[in-house]
Amino acid sequence: MSGRGGAPGRRIVTDLFTALALVLVIEGLFLALFPRRLRQIVVMMEQMSPEALRLGGLAAATLGVLLVWLLRA
């Protein structure tokens, strides 16, 4: 347990909201810096099959879980 103190449940909620806030920061930066490219990516995604999108999403989620696990270990 980290030196932040508090109940473990509260730490989990704090970590979750921190992660969600970082997602918003990253997405906001991409939208601010690369608006045209993001539109092109959305058009490309519309042309992809749902199975390909699902597989890409699962791969990204798996990689994210792996990275969090490695960072927390």
Residue pairs with C-beta under 8 A, 6 or more apart in sequence:
1 8
1 11
2 11
4 11
4 14
6 14
30 38
31 38
45 53
